[in-house]
Amino acid sequence: MQPTPFRIVSSLGVAALVGVLVGCSGPESPPARDPSSPEPVSTPQLIYEDITLTEAKPDGGILWRLEARLAEYEPAESADDGADRDSGGEDVVRLGSAHLQSIQGEFFDEDNRAIRTRAERGSVYPSDRRLELTGQVQVESERDNLRLQAEQVEWLPEERLLQAKGQVHIELLDQQGSLRGDRLVIDFGRDQMQLENLDPSQPVQVEYQDPKLVLAATRIIWQMATGEVQALGAVEIDAPEQTLRLRGGQLLTQVPFTEQTELRLLENVIGYAEQTGQEVAAQEIRWRIGSTQLQATGNVRYRQPGQTLTVSGNEALLDWQTNTAQVRGNSQTQFTVP
């Protein structure tokens, strides 16, 4: 089986290391060692400065093209000089890896989109078609309208996955918002992004500028092609321009946010209008961002500020601009005795 083409080009005069990497034109193998002879000297390190690395697909497309200030080549670890066997019994050449410093360049998805990147360090594994970047990694995709920063990024082109860990910060290139979390997975095949925090006490943070919204949740799922957004686990929304706070277990909405965008919160939702002190709890609350009204359905419980009573029913409409609330469907009033 033919290995994936993998080139290292150096400004110091090294034209290519294809022969070294695939074992086709390297130095002759040494003769078998006499057991009585001294231990052989270990293979010297191959270090290159100011290099360009390119890995191509069998059809000629490019997986990535990277420039690095320094690269160290590490031969494949195999008892058979880098040759393994696949499930059909054929020899598969295992390529070595290259460990890089001061990296900039780009990698390409299945649609040949260039995704720019920069990192302090990184490693390329041609046999696995895997690229790892670490240390203040930056990734930018204009088509997806985002710029990413993280401590570690892994690119798996065959799975069309980009994974990031450690202080993940995503900026929308239209300057409209940002996201922060611990772990990110972008599936370019499904046009889906997932951002989550493993510690529920430190939720994912989303800030949107116009209109102003702050969202916190355990996990955010964003369908990038359609704009559908789902937030899960201890969802909290703060809309300071409308003096509104919402809390629930799940959020369904659409981006980009506009004054016509509807937020649908599910699972034991509470809405609180800070301006009037009105509070409503329900199984579901719908709110259009530019509106001063909440629509609540399912086991509704409404509390009027300054009064020791709770009104319950099936549906409610709360308006904090007019300081009114309507509760319908088997409504009941409960008084709290001081």
C-alpha positions as CSV (number, residue, x, y, z in Angstrom):
1,M,0.0,0.0,0.0
2,Q,1.4,3.4,-0.9
3,P,2.0,5.8,1.9
4,T,0.6,9.3,2.0
5,P,3.0,11.8,0.4
6,F,4.7,13.9,3.1
7,R,7.4,16.5,2.4
8,I,9.7,18.5,4.6
9,V,11.4,21.4,2.8
10,S,14.1,23.4,4.5
11,S,15.6,26.8,3.6
12,L,18.9,25.4,4.6
13,G,19.1,23.2,1.5
14,V,17.2,20.0,2.4
15,A,14.9,19.5,-0.6
16,A,12.8,16.7,0.7
17,L,12.7,13.9,3.2
18,V,10.2,11.6,1.4
19,G,12.9,8.9,1.2
20,V,13.7,9.1,4.9
21,L,10.0,9.2,6.0
22,V,8.8,6.2,3.9
23,G,12.0,4.2,4.0
24,C,12.6,4.2,0.2
25,S,15.9,5.9,-0.3
26,G,17.6,6.2,3.1
27,P,21.0,4.9,4.0
28,E,21.6,1.2,3.7
29,S,20.7,-1.0,6.7
30,P,23.6,-1.9,8.9
31,P,24.7,-5.5,9.1
32,A,23.4,-7.7,11.9
33,R,25.2,-6.9,15.2
34,D,27.5,-9.4,16.7
35,P,26.3,-10.2,20.2
36,S,29.8,-9.7,21.5
37,S,30.1,-6.3,20.0
38,P,29.3,-3.1,21.9
39,E,25.8,-1.6,21.8
40,P,25.2,0.3,18.6
41,V,25.1,4.1,18.7
42,S,21.5,5.4,18.7
43,T,20.1,7.0,15.5
44,P,21.1,10.7,15.5
45,Q,18.3,13.3,15.7
46,L,17.2,15.0,12.5
47,I,16.6,18.6,13.2
48,Y,15.7,21.3,10.6
49,E,15.3,25.0,10.8
50,D,12.9,27.3,8.9
51,I,11.0,24.5,7.2
52,T,7.7,24.0,5.3
53,L,5.8,20.7,5.8
54,T,3.1,19.6,3.4
55,E,1.0,16.5,3.6
56,A,-1.1,15.5,0.5
57,K,-4.0,13.1,0.0
58,P,-3.7,10.2,-2.5
59,D,-5.8,12.2,-5.0
60,G,-3.4,15.1,-4.8
61,G,-5.3,17.4,-2.5
62,I,-3.6,19.0,0.5
63,L,-4.3,18.0,4.1
64,W,-2.1,20.7,5.6
65,R,0.7,23.1,4.8
66,L,2.7,24.4,7.8
67,E,5.8,26.6,8.3
68,A,7.9,26.1,11.4
69,R,11.0,27.7,12.8
70,L,12.3,24.3,14.0
71,A,11.3,20.7,13.4
72,E,12.6,17.4,14.8
73,Y,12.0,14.2,12.8
74,E,11.2,11.1,14.8
75,P,11.3,7.7,12.9
76,A,8.4,5.3,13.3
77,E,8.6,2.9,16.2
78,S,8.3,-0.5,14.6
79,A,10.2,-3.8,14.9
80,D,10.0,-4.2,11.1
81,D,11.6,-0.8,10.1
82,G,8.2,0.9,10.1
83,A,6.3,-1.8,8.2
84,D,3.0,-3.1,9.6
85,R,0.3,-5.2,8.1
86,D,-3.2,-4.2,7.5
87,S,-6.3,-6.4,7.9
88,G,-5.7,-7.9,4.4
89,G,-2.1,-9.0,5.3
90,E,-0.5,-6.3,3.1
91,D,2.5,-4.3,4.2
92,V,1.7,-0.8,5.3
93,V,4.5,1.7,5.6
94,R,4.5,3.5,8.9
95,L,5.8,7.1,8.5
96,G,7.7,8.9,11.1
97,S,6.4,12.1,12.9
98,A,7.7,15.6,13.0
99,H,7.7,17.8,16.2
100,L,7.5,21.5,15.5
101,Q,8.1,24.9,17.1
102,S,6.8,28.3,16.2
103,I,4.2,27.2,13.7
104,Q,2.0,29.0,11.2
105,G,0.1,27.8,8.2
106,E,-3.2,26.3,7.2
107,F,-5.0,23.0,7.0
108,F,-7.8,22.0,4.6
109,D,-11.2,20.4,5.0
110,E,-13.0,18.0,2.6
111,D,-14.3,21.0,0.6
112,N,-10.7,22.3,0.3
113,R,-11.5,25.2,2.6
114,A,-8.3,26.8,4.0
115,I,-8.4,27.1,7.8
116,R,-5.5,29.3,9.1
117,T,-3.6,28.3,12.2
118,R,-0.8,29.5,14.5
119,A,0.7,27.7,17.5
120,E,3.8,27.6,19.7
121,R,4.3,23.9,19.2
122,G,2.9,21.0,17.3
123,S,3.3,17.5,15.9
124,V,2.3,15.9,12.6
125,Y,1.6,12.2,12.3
126,P,1.3,11.3,8.6
127,S,0.5,7.7,9.0
128,D,-2.5,8.6,11.2
129,R,-3.3,11.7,9.3
130,R,-3.4,13.7,12.5
131,L,-2.2,17.1,13.4
132,E,-1.7,18.3,17.0
133,L,-1.1,21.9,18.0
134,T,-0.3,23.1,21.6
135,G,0.5,26.3,23.4
136,Q,-1.6,29.4,22.6
137,V,-3.1,27.9,19.5
138,Q,-5.1,30.1,17.2
139,V,-7.4,28.8,14.4
140,E,-9.5,31.0,12.1
141,S,-12.2,29.9,9.6
142,E,-13.7,32.8,7.6
143,R,-16.4,30.6,6.1
144,D,-17.6,29.6,9.6
145,N,-17.3,33.2,10.9
146,L,-15.1,32.2,13.9
147,R,-11.7,32.6,15.4
148,L,-10.6,30.0,18.0
149,Q,-8.0,30.1,20.7
150,A,-7.1,27.2,23.0
151,E,-4.3,25.4,24.7
152,Q,-4.5,22.3,22.5
153,V,-6.1,21.7,19.1
154,E,-6.2,18.4,17.2
155,W,-7.2,18.1,13.5
156,L,-8.4,14.8,12.1
157,P,-9.1,15.4,8.4
158,E,-10.5,11.9,7.6
159,E,-13.1,12.2,10.3
160,R,-13.5,16.0,9.5
161,L,-13.1,16.8,13.2
162,L,-11.4,19.6,14.9
163,Q,-11.0,19.2,18.7
164,A,-9.8,21.8,21.2
165,K,-9.2,21.7,24.9
166,G,-8.1,24.0,27.6
167,Q,-9.5,27.6,28.0
168,V,-11.3,27.5,24.7
169,H,-12.3,31.0,23.5
170,I,-14.3,31.5,20.3
171,E,-14.8,34.9,18.7
172,L,-17.4,35.5,16.0
173,L,-15.7,37.4,13.2
174,D,-18.6,39.8,12.7
175,Q,-17.7,41.1,16.2
176,Q,-21.2,40.1,17.5
177,G,-20.3,37.6,20.2
178,S,-17.9,35.2,21.9
179,L,-18.0,31.8,23.6
180,R,-15.8,30.3,26.4
181,G,-15.5,26.7,27.6
182,D,-13.2,23.8,28.3
183,R,-13.7,21.4,25.4
184,L,-14.8,22.0,21.8
185,V,-15.6,19.6,19.0
186,I,-16.3,21.0,15.5
187,D,-17.7,18.3,13.1
188,F,-17.3,19.8,9.6
189,G,-19.0,16.8,8.1
190,R,-22.2,17.6,10.0
191,D,-21.6,21.4,10.3
192,Q,-22.0,21.1,14.0
193,M,-20.1,22.6,16.9
194,Q,-20.3,21.5,20.5
195,L,-18.7,23.4,23.4
196,E,-18.9,22.2,27.0
197,N,-17.5,22.5,30.5
198,L,-16.8,19.4,32.5
199,D,-17.3,21.3,35.8
200,P,-21.0,22.3,36.1
201,S,-20.1,25.0,38.6
202,Q,-18.1,26.7,35.8
203,P,-20.5,26.8,32.8
204,V,-19.9,27.6,29.2
205,Q,-20.2,31.4,28.8
206,V,-21.8,33.0,25.7
207,E,-21.8,36.8,25.2
208,Y,-23.7,38.5,22.4
209,Q,-23.2,42.2,21.7
210,D,-26.2,43.5,19.8
211,P,-28.7,42.8,21.2
212,K,-26.9,42.4,24.5
213,L,-27.3,38.8,25.9
214,V,-25.3,36.7,28.3
215,L,-25.9,32.9,28.3
216,A,-24.5,30.3,30.6
217,A,-25.0,26.5,30.2
218,T,-23.2,23.2,30.7
219,R,-23.1,22.5,27.0
220,I,-23.8,24.4,23.7
221,I,-24.7,22.6,20.5
222,W,-24.6,24.8,17.4
223,Q,-25.7,23.6,13.9
224,M,-23.5,26.0,11.9
225,A,-25.3,25.4,8.6
226,T,-28.8,26.2,9.8
227,G,-28.0,28.5,12.8
228,E,-29.9,26.3,15.3
229,V,-28.6,26.5,18.9
230,Q,-29.4,24.2,21.8
231,A,-28.1,24.8,25.3
232,L,-28.3,22.1,27.9
233,G,-27.9,21.9,31.7
234,A,-28.5,24.7,34.1
235,V,-29.2,27.3,31.4
236,E,-29.2,30.9,32.6
237,I,-29.9,34.0,30.4
238,D,-29.4,37.6,31.3
239,A,-30.8,40.3,29.0
240,P,-29.8,43.6,30.7
241,E,-31.4,45.9,28.2
242,Q,-34.8,44.3,28.9
243,T,-33.9,43.8,32.7
244,L,-34.9,40.1,32.3
245,R,-33.4,36.9,33.7
246,L,-34.4,33.4,32.6
247,R,-33.4,30.0,34.0
248,G,-34.2,26.5,32.8
249,G,-32.8,23.1,31.8
250,Q,-32.8,23.5,28.1
251,L,-32.8,26.3,25.5
252,L,-33.8,26.2,21.8
253,T,-33.1,29.2,19.6
254,Q,-31.5,30.5,16.4
255,V,-28.5,32.6,15.6
256,P,-27.7,35.3,14.6
257,F,-29.7,36.9,17.4
258,T,-32.0,39.8,16.4
259,E,-35.0,41.5,18.0
260,Q,-37.2,39.0,16.3
261,T,-35.4,35.9,17.5
262,E,-37.4,33.7,19.9
263,L,-35.9,31.9,22.8
264,R,-37.7,28.8,24.0
265,L,-36.8,27.5,27.4
266,L,-37.9,24.1,28.7
267,E,-37.7,22.1,31.9
268,N,-38.7,24.0,35.1
269,V,-38.2,27.4,33.8
270,I,-38.2,30.6,35.8
271,G,-38.5,34.1,34.4
272,Y,-37.8,37.2,36.5
273,A,-38.4,40.8,35.4
274,E,-36.0,42.9,37.4
275,Q,-37.8,46.2,36.6
276,T,-41.1,45.2,38.2
277,G,-40.1,42.2,40.4
278,Q,-42.6,40.0,38.6
279,E,-41.7,36.3,38.6
280,V,-43.2,33.3,36.7
281,A,-42.3,29.6,36.8
282,A,-43.5,27.1,34.2
283,Q,-42.5,24.0,32.2
284,E,-41.9,26.2,29.2
285,I,-41.3,29.9,28.5
286,R,-41.1,31.6,25.2
287,W,-39.6,35.1,24.8
288,R,-38.9,37.2,21.7
289,I,-35.7,39.2,22.3
290,G,-37.2,42.6,21.4
291,S,-40.4,42.0,23.4
292,T,-41.4,43.0,27.0
293,Q,-43.6,39.9,27.3
294,L,-43.2,36.3,28.4
295,Q,-45.5,33.5,27.4
296,A,-45.5,30.6,29.9
297,T,-47.2,27.2,29.6
298,G,-47.5,24.1,31.7
299,N,-47.9,24.2,35.5
300,V,-47.6,28.0,35.6
301,R,-47.1,29.7,39.0
302,Y,-47.0,33.5,39.0
303,R,-46.0,35.8,41.9
304,Q,-46.9,39.5,42.1
305,P,-44.2,41.6,43.8
306,G,-45.3,43.1,47.1
307,Q,-48.2,40.7,47.5
308,T,-48.3,37.5,49.5
309,L,-50.1,35.4,46.9
310,T,-49.3,33.0,44.1
311,V,-51.6,32.5,41.0
312,S,-51.3,29.1,39.2
313,G,-52.8,27.9,35.9
314,N,-52.0,26.3,32.6
315,E,-50.9,29.5,30.7
316,A,-49.7,32.9,31.5
317,L,-48.8,36.1,29.7
318,L,-46.5,38.5,31.7
319,D,-45.7,42.0,30.5
320,W,-43.3,44.0,32.6
321,Q,-43.7,47.2,30.6
322,T,-47.3,47.5,31.7
323,N,-46.7,45.6,34.9
324,T,-49.5,43.1,34.2
325,A,-50.0,39.3,34.1
326,Q,-52.7,37.1,32.8
327,V,-53.1,33.6,34.0
328,R,-55.6,31.3,32.3
329,G,-56.8,27.7,32.5
330,N,-57.8,26.3,35.9
331,S,-56.3,29.3,37.6
332,Q,-56.1,29.3,41.4
333,T,-54.9,31.9,43.9
334,Q,-52.9,30.9,47.0
335,F,-52.4,33.3,49.9
336,T,-49.4,33.2,52.1
337,V,-50.1,34.2,55.7
338,P,-47.4,36.4,57.3
